[in-house]
């Protein structure tokens, strides 16, 4: 068995429609996964029972720890493999990319492998003019301010070494994707992007507040840049561990 093992963390809240489409396809990728865990926010549409029928482990968030941030933390705390993949079951993530992620991890000791919606011919079916511009703007800002070469900073689909969450100063916040991208770059982690479409969402409209998320992304990027400029030891103490 490879020394690189992967936990797939599926985040769900009443996602039965998407689960019925992507669930069986995920199971066809089981040879590349050590564990499949569904973190559920308290679904009432049959999502939990369906995930169990698929043979997945299911962890239901307690009433006092709901929300995406707590779901991320629960996934990280319950991961006992070398890598973790965060996965949305609403059809935005293509299950067949799991094998490609695995192959990249086998090819080299990458700390993070991101599935980019804007690399090569990849595209996002859910993009609007507003979200497309926002993704371009924040990715460009990270590339300029941190001398990076990302094509998709905000993308939610990636594999990352579990140890990064414990051996760096990364904050487990709502902008965790951007935090990861910046920390991995500043600490000279090995990063790889592969192209992958973002198909249209199944099962309703997103509930994200783009203005709030945009403001939070801006705060994250600017604050980490200022810390890097004026408090270099904040990052340097983690660089010394490598």
Residue pairs with C-beta under 8 A, 6 or more apart in sequence:
2 106
3 82
4 82
4 83
4 102
4 105
4 106
5 34
5 81
5 82
5 83
6 32
6 33
6 34
6 35
6 81
6 82
6 83
6 84
6 85
6 98
6 101
6 102
6 105
6 159
7 33
7 34
7 35
7 36
7 37
7 75
7 78
7 79
7 80
7 81
7 83
7 84
7 85
7 162
8 26
8 33
8 35
8 36
8 37
8 84
8 85
8 87
8 98
9 37
9 38
9 39
9 75
9 79
9 84
9 85
9 86
9 87
10 26
10 36
10 37
10 38
10 39
10 51
10 56
10 87
10 88
10 89
11 38
11 39
11 41
11 68
11 71
11 72
11 75
11 86
11 87
11 88
11 89
12 19
12 38
12 39
12 40
12 41
12 43
12 47
12 48
12 51
12 89
13 40
13 41
13 42
13 43
13 47
14 43
14 44
14 45
14 47
14 203
15 43
15 45
15 47
15 89
15 90
15 203
16 43
16 45
16 46
16 47
16 50
16 203
17 202
17 203
18 89
18 90
18 91
18 201
18 202
18 203
19 47
19 50
19 51
19 89
20 50
21 91
21 202
22 89
22 91
22 93
22 95
23 50
23 51
23 54
23 89
24 54
25 95
25 96
26 36
26 54
26 87
26 95
26 98
27 54
27 55
28 95
29 95
29 96
29 98
29 99
30 36
32 98
32 99
32 101
32 102
33 98
34 81
35 57
35 79
35 80
35 81
36 54
36 55
36 56
36 57
37 56
37 57
37 58
37 59
37 75
37 78
37 79
38 47
38 48
38 51
38 56
38 57
38 58
38 59
38 89
39 59
39 61
39 71
39 74
39 75
40 47
40 48
40 51
40 58
40 59
40 60
40 61
41 60
41 61
41 66
41 67
41 71
42 60
42 61
42 63
42 66
48 58
48 60
51 58
52 58
59 74
59 78
61 67
61 70
61 71
61 74
65 74
68 174
69 172
69 173
69 174
69 176
72 86
72 172
72 176
73 172
75 84
75 86
76 84
76 162
76 165
76 172
79 162
81 162
82 161
82 162
82 163
83 105
83 159
83 160
83 161
83 162
84 159
84 160
84 162
85 98
85 101
85 157
85 158
85 159
86 156
86 157
86 158
87 93
87 157
88 156
88 157
90 201
90 202
90 203
91 199
91 200
91 201
91 202
91 203
92 126
92 156
92 157
92 198
92 199
92 201
93 115
93 156
93 157
93 198
94 115
94 196
94 197
94 199
97 115
97 157
97 194
97 196
100 194
100 196
101 113
101 115
101 158
101 159
101 194
104 110
104 113
104 192
104 194
105 113
105 159
108 190
108 192
109 190
110 159
110 190
110 191
110 192
111 160
111 161
111 164
111 184
111 189
111 190
111 191
112 158
112 159
112 160
112 161
112 164
112 180
112 184
112 189
112 190
112 191
112 192
113 158
113 159
113 160
113 191
113 192
113 193
113 194
114 150
114 152
114 155
114 157
114 158
114 181
114 191
114 192
114 193
114 194
115 155
115 157
115 158
115 193
115 194
115 195
115 196
116 122
116 150
116 151
116 152
116 155
116 193
116 194
116 195
116 196
117 123
117 124
117 127
117 135
117 152
117 155
117 196
117 197
117 198
118 124
118 135
118 136
118 139
118 151
118 152
119 151
119 152
119 193
119 194
119 195
120 195
121 195
122 195
122 196
122 197
122 198
123 197
123 198
124 131
124 132
124 135
124 197
124 198
125 197
125 198
125 199
125 200
126 198
126 200
126 201
126 206
127 135
127 198
130 210
131 210
134 154
134 210
134 214
134 217
135 152
135 153
135 154
138 153
138 154
138 178
138 217
138 218
138 221
139 150
139 151
139 152
139 153
139 154
141 221
142 148
142 150
142 153
142 178
142 181
142 182
142 185
142 221
143 149
143 150
145 221
145 225
146 182
146 185
146 186
146 225
146 228
147 185
148 181
148 182
148 185
150 181
150 185
150 193
151 193
152 193
153 177
153 178
153 181
154 177
154 178
154 217
155 177
155 198
156 177
157 196
157 198
158 177
158 180
160 180
160 184
164 170
164 180
164 183
164 184
164 189
165 172
167 238
167 241
168 183
168 187
168 238
169 183
169 234
169 235
169 237
169 238
170 176
170 179
170 180
170 183
171 179
173 179
173 220
174 213
174 216
175 213
175 216
175 217
175 220
178 217
178 220
178 221
179 220
179 224
182 220
182 221
182 224
183 189
184 191
185 191
186 224
186 228
186 235
187 235
187 238
187 239
187 242
188 239
188 242
227 234
227 235
228 234
228 235
